[in-house]
Amino acid sequence: MRLVRKDLEKDNAGQVTLIPEEPEDMWHTYNLLQVGDSLRASTIRKVQTESATGSVGSNRVRTTLTLCVEAIDFDSQACQLRVKGTNIQENEYVKMGAYHTIELEPNRQFTLAKKQWDSVVLERIEQACDPAWSADVAAVVMQEGLAHVCLVTPSMTLTRAKVEVNIPRKRKGNCSQHDRALERFYEQVVQAIQRHINFEVVKCVLVASPGFVREQFCDYMFQQAVKTDNKLLLENRSKFLQVHSSSGHKYALKEALCDPTVTSRLSDTKAAGEVKALDDFYKMLQHEPDRAFYGLKHVEKANEAMAIDTLLISDELFRHQDVATRARYVKLVDSVRENMGTVRIFSSLHVSGEQLGQLTGVAAILRFPVAELSDQEDESSSEED
């Protein structure tokens, strides 16, 4: 998604102009739209014309309309988005108040205006427009003395860092210069990985090289991580996957991505984090039920006690037609973040999102046990007696 313009007032009213660039962006757009919003985009309108002789004909014209959104229809298979509403701006072809349907599609600009842009919607725009957020896969393509640290998105590969170090050749009886230079090279690559790879987003890091360079590098990296107690690398060790490439140049990444072991590992990287979070919730529900709540009322009660460590919430809830209900979910998300909790917004198109939907769409893993609401209600009723 490309952000063309953003005009927001102090009270968070205003408009943004966006260009969806790939099918996935249509899903983001669907989540941004709400009934009552104002949408401006170009569309095709069938117009009737009458000639001087009185004969009536019709032809299709392209025009730009501004609609007050009344209905939104999203086809998840074809990634097509149809928005129905009434015209709210003067137009030579369409009367004020007349109904029209705009079909939004990739690479066609639109402007969306809202009376209130909340934190969840603004975060979705930020994530949709920042390639790093959709880059579930990172890669380090290397050979002796040359390495590229890349982020792989569904549509492009972004080179975040290039490391070049001159490595002297091994000399007979004296390899110290070669070894020292190689160590310096490995250290710089490790620093680039820590600086440019967000392990909260990235689910897999490919380390590709010819020969044994990748094995030697990974051995060095994790030995140093143990020595320096580098928790970031040690906790994410399982995400590193070694594969063969013909060189350390960026173009060699394509070979690595085609490797069968890689394709099976990356088959569903986007949902991997959500699947794990939901699995953790079910385990907690089984072993420590006082630390696993679901249902809006229970989760809100846990949040009042500042007990939520991880909030699991479906993006479907933010599409609620009732403004007050939607605002309640947004307030919950903001409050959990203020209390230093983690928020995971699940896509209802993923299997994990569907499972969460069966649990009312909102659940929480707690930092510490909180007595069940039913117990509290029983206590309060007995006190009244």
C-alpha positions in Angstrom: 0.0 0.0 0.0 1.3 3.5 -0.8 0.3 6.5 1.3 -0.1 9.5 -1.0 -1.4 12.0 1.5 -2.5 12.2 5.1 -4.5 15.2 6.5 -5.6 14.7 10.1 -6.9 17.3 12.5 -6.1 17.5 16.2 -9.4 15.7 17.0 -8.3 12.9 14.6 -10.9 13.8 12.0 -9.6 14.0 8.4 -8.7 12.0 5.4 -6.0 9.9 3.8 -5.3 9.1 0.2 -4.0 5.6 -0.5 -3.0 3.5 -3.5 -3.4 -0.3 -3.0 -0.6 -2.0 -4.9 -1.3 -5.7 -4.4 -4.3 -8.0 -3.7 -3.5 -8.2 0.0 -3.9 -4.4 0.2 -7.6 -4.9 -0.7 -8.0 -6.8 2.6 -6.4 -3.9 4.5 -8.7 -1.4 2.7 -11.7 -3.6 3.7 -10.7 -3.3 7.3 -10.2 0.5 7.0 -13.7 1.2 5.6 -16.7 1.7 7.9 -20.4 2.6 7.3 -20.7 6.4 7.4 -17.2 7.1 6.0 -16.7 9.2 3.0 -15.0 7.5 0.0 -13.7 9.4 -3.1 -12.5 7.4 -6.1 -12.8 7.1 -9.8 -15.5 4.9 -11.2 -17.5 4.0 -14.4 -21.1 5.3 -14.6 -23.6 4.4 -17.3 -25.1 7.7 -18.6 -28.1 8.2 -20.8 -27.9 10.7 -23.6 -30.5 12.2 -25.8 -29.6 13.4 -29.3 -31.0 16.4 -31.2 -33.4 14.1 -33.0 -34.8 12.8 -29.7 -33.2 9.3 -29.9 -32.0 8.0 -26.5 -28.7 6.2 -26.1 -26.4 5.3 -23.3 -22.6 5.2 -22.9 -20.2 4.5 -20.1 -18.1 7.4 -18.7 -15.3 7.5 -16.1 -16.0 10.0 -13.4 -14.8 10.7 -9.8 -17.5 10.3 -7.1 -17.6 10.9 -3.4 -19.9 8.4 -1.6 -21.2 8.2 1.9 -20.5 4.5 2.6 -23.6 2.4 3.3 -22.5 -1.2 2.4 -19.1 -2.9 2.0 -18.7 -6.3 0.2 -15.4 -8.1 0.1 -14.7 -11.2 -2.0 -11.7 -12.8 -0.2 -11.1 -15.3 -3.0 -10.8 -12.7 -5.8 -9.6 -9.9 -3.4 -12.3 -7.6 -4.9 -13.9 -4.8 -2.9 -17.3 -3.3 -3.7 -18.5 -0.2 -1.8 -22.1 1.0 -2.1 -23.3 4.4 -1.0 -25.0 7.7 -1.9 -23.3 10.5 -3.8 -22.6 13.5 -1.5 -20.7 15.8 -3.8 -21.9 17.7 -7.0 -21.2 15.7 -10.2 -22.3 16.3 -13.8 -23.3 12.7 -14.3 -24.7 11.7 -10.9 -27.3 13.5 -8.9 -26.8 14.3 -5.2 -28.2 11.4 -3.1 -28.2 9.0 -6.0 -26.9 5.4 -5.2 -23.7 4.1 -6.8 -21.3 1.2 -6.3 -17.5 1.8 -6.5 -15.3 -1.2 -7.2 -11.9 -0.5 -5.6 -9.0 -2.3 -7.3 -5.1 -2.4 -7.1 -3.2 0.6 -8.4 -6.2 2.9 -8.4 -6.1 5.8 -5.9 -8.8 6.5 -3.4 -9.4 9.0 -0.6 -11.0 7.9 2.6 -12.4 10.5 5.1 -13.5 9.7 8.7 -15.0 11.7 11.5 -12.6 9.8 13.9 -9.5 7.9 13.0 -8.8 5.6 16.0 -5.5 4.0 16.9 -6.3 0.6 15.4 -7.1 2.0 12.0 -4.0 4.3 12.0 -1.8 1.3 13.0 -3.3 -0.7 10.1 -2.4 2.0 7.6 1.2 2.2 9.1 1.6 -1.6 8.8 0.1 -1.8 5.3 2.4 1.0 4.0 5.6 -0.1 5.8 7.2 -3.0 3.8 9.0 -4.1 7.0 5.7 -5.1 8.6 4.8 -7.5 5.8 8.3 -8.9 5.6 7.8 -12.2 7.5 11.0 -13.6 6.0 14.6 -12.2 6.4 17.6 -13.5 4.5 21.4 -13.2 4.9 23.1 -14.1 1.6 26.8 -14.3 2.0 30.2 -15.5 0.8 33.6 -14.8 2.4 33.9 -11.0 2.7 30.5 -10.1 1.2 27.0 -10.3 2.8 23.5 -8.9 2.0 20.9 -8.6 4.8 17.5 -8.6 3.1 13.8 -8.5 4.1 11.5 -10.5 1.8 7.9 -9.2 1.3 5.2 -10.7 -0.9 6.1 -8.3 -3.7 9.7 -7.3 -3.3 13.1 -7.9 -1.7 14.5 -5.0 0.3 18.3 -4.9 1.0 18.7 -3.5 4.5 22.5 -3.8 4.8 25.5 -4.7 2.7 28.7 -5.8 4.5 32.0 -5.9 2.7 35.3 -6.8 4.3 38.6 -7.5 2.6 39.7 -11.0 3.6 43.4 -11.8 3.0 44.2 -15.2 1.5 45.5 -17.9 3.7 49.3 -18.1 3.7 51.3 -21.2 4.2 52.0 -21.5 7.9 50.2 -18.2 8.8 46.4 -17.9 8.8 46.1 -15.4 11.5 45.4 -12.4 9.3 42.7 -14.4 7.3 41.1 -15.6 10.5 41.0 -12.1 12.2 39.5 -10.5 9.0 36.9 -13.3 8.8 36.0 -12.8 12.5 35.6 -9.1 11.9 33.4 -9.8 8.9 31.2 -12.2 10.9 30.9 -9.7 13.7 29.7 -6.9 11.3 27.1 -9.3 9.8 25.8 -10.2 13.3 25.4 -6.4 14.1 23.5 -5.9 10.8 21.1 -8.7 11.7 20.4 -7.3 15.1 20.0 -3.8 13.7 17.7 -4.5 10.7 15.7 -7.7 11.5 12.7 -7.3 13.7 12.3 -10.8 15.3 8.8 -9.9 16.5 7.7 -9.8 12.9 10.1 -12.1 11.1 9.3 -15.8 11.4 12.3 -17.2 9.5 15.8 -16.0 8.7 17.5 -17.7 5.8 21.3 -17.9 5.9 22.5 -18.8 2.4 26.0 -19.2 1.0 28.2 -21.4 -1.1 30.4 -24.0 0.6 30.6 -24.0 4.4 30.5 -20.2 5.0 26.9 -20.4 6.4 27.7 -23.2 8.9 30.9 -21.4 10.1 29.0 -18.1 10.4 26.1 -19.6 12.4 28.5 -21.4 14.7 30.4 -18.1 15.3 27.2 -16.1 15.9 25.7 -18.5 18.5 29.0 -19.1 20.3 29.3 -15.3 20.7 25.6 -15.1 21.7 26.3 -17.6 24.5 29.4 -15.8 25.6 27.7 -12.3 25.7 24.3 -13.7 26.9 22.6 -12.3 23.9 19.0 -13.2 24.6 17.6 -11.8 21.3 19.7 -14.3 19.2 19.4 -17.2 21.6 15.6 -17.0 21.9 15.3 -16.8 18.1 17.8 -19.5 17.2 15.1 -21.8 15.9 14.2 -19.2 13.2 17.5 -19.5 11.4 17.5 -21.8 8.5 20.7 -22.7 6.5 20.4 -23.2 2.7 22.8 -23.3 -0.3 23.3 -20.4 -2.7 25.9 -19.9 -5.5 27.2 -16.6 -4.1 26.7 -13.8 -1.6 25.1 -11.4 -4.1 21.5 -10.4 -3.8 20.4 -12.3 -7.0 21.4 -15.6 -5.3 18.5 -15.2 -2.9 16.1 -16.5 -5.5 17.9 -19.9 -5.5 17.6 -20.0 -1.7 13.9 -19.3 -1.8 13.3 -22.1 -4.3 14.9 -24.7 -2.0 12.2 -27.3 -1.1 13.0 -27.2 2.6 12.5 -23.4 2.5 9.2 -23.4 0.7 7.7 -25.9 3.1 9.0 -23.9 6.1 7.6 -20.6 4.7 4.2 -22.0 3.6 2.3 -20.0 6.2 4.7 -17.7 7.9 2.2 -14.8 8.3 0.0 -16.9 10.5 2.8 -18.6 12.5 2.9 -16.1 15.3 -0.9 -16.1 15.7 -1.0 -19.9 15.8 1.6 -20.0 18.5 -0.2 -17.3 20.6 -3.5 -19.2 20.3 -1.7 -22.5 21.2 -0.2 -20.8 24.3 -3.7 -19.6 25.3 -5.2 -23.1 25.0 -2.3 -24.6 27.1 -2.9 -21.9 29.7 -6.6 -22.5 29.7 -5.9 -26.2 30.3 -3.2 -25.9 33.0 -3.9 -22.5 34.7 -7.5 -21.5 33.9 -7.2 -18.4 36.2 -4.6 -17.0 33.8 -6.6 -17.5 30.5 -9.8 -15.4 30.0 -12.0 -15.0 26.9 -15.1 -13.0 26.3 -15.2 -9.2 26.3 -16.6 -8.8 29.9 -14.0 -11.1 31.5 -11.1 -9.7 29.5 -12.1 -6.1 30.4 -12.2 -7.1 34.1 -8.7 -8.6 33.8 -7.5 -5.4 32.1 -8.8 -3.3 34.9 -6.5 -5.3 37.2 -3.6 -4.6 34.7 -3.2 -8.4 34.5 -3.1 -8.9 30.7 0.2 -10.0 29.2 -1.0 -10.9 25.7 -4.3 -9.8 24.2 -5.7 -11.9 21.3 -8.3 -10.1 19.3 -9.9 -10.7 15.9 -9.9 -7.9 13.2 -13.5 -8.8 12.6 -14.5 -7.0 15.8 -13.2 -3.7 14.5 -15.6 -3.9 11.6 -18.6 -3.8 14.0 -21.3 -1.4 12.6 -22.1 0.0 16.1 -19.7 2.9 16.7 -19.8 2.5 20.5 -19.1 -1.2 20.4 -16.1 -0.7 18.1 -14.8 2.1 20.3 -15.0 -0.3 23.3 -12.6 -2.7 21.5 -10.3 0.1 20.5 -10.2 1.3 24.1 -9.3 -2.2 25.3 -6.4 -2.4 22.8 -5.1 1.0 23.8 -5.3 0.2 27.5 -3.5 -3.1 27.2 -0.6 -1.4 25.3 -0.5 1.4 27.9 -0.1 -1.3 30.6 2.9 -2.8 28.7 0.9 -5.8 27.3 1.3 -7.3 23.9 -1.6 -7.1 21.4 -2.0 -9.6 18.6 -4.7 -8.7 16.0 -5.7 -11.9 14.2 -6.8 -12.0 10.6 -10.3 -13.6 10.3 -9.1 -15.0 7.0 -6.6 -17.3 8.8 -7.5 -20.6 10.4 -6.2 -19.2 13.8 -8.5 -16.2 13.4 -11.5 -18.4 12.8 -10.6 -20.4 15.9 -10.4 -17.2 17.9 -13.8 -16.2 16.5 -15.3 -19.3 18.1 -14.0 -18.0 21.5 -16.0 -14.7 21.0 -13.0 -13.1 19.1 -11.3 -11.8 22.2 -9.1 -13.6 24.6 -6.2 -12.9 27.0 -3.2 -14.6 28.6 -2.7 -13.1 32.0 0.5 -12.2 33.9 -0.9 -13.4 37.2 -4.1 -15.3 38.2 -7.3 -13.3 38.6 -10.3 -14.8 40.4 -13.1 -15.7 38.0 -15.9 -13.1 37.7 -18.5 -15.6 38.8 -16.6 -16.0 42.1 -16.6 -12.2 42.6 -20.3 -12.0 41.8 -21.1 -14.7 44.3 -19.1 -12.9 47.0 -20.8 -9.6 46.3 -24.3 -11.2 46.4 -23.5 -12.9 49.7 -22.3 -9.7 51.2 -25.5 -8.0 50.2 -27.5 -10.7 51.9 
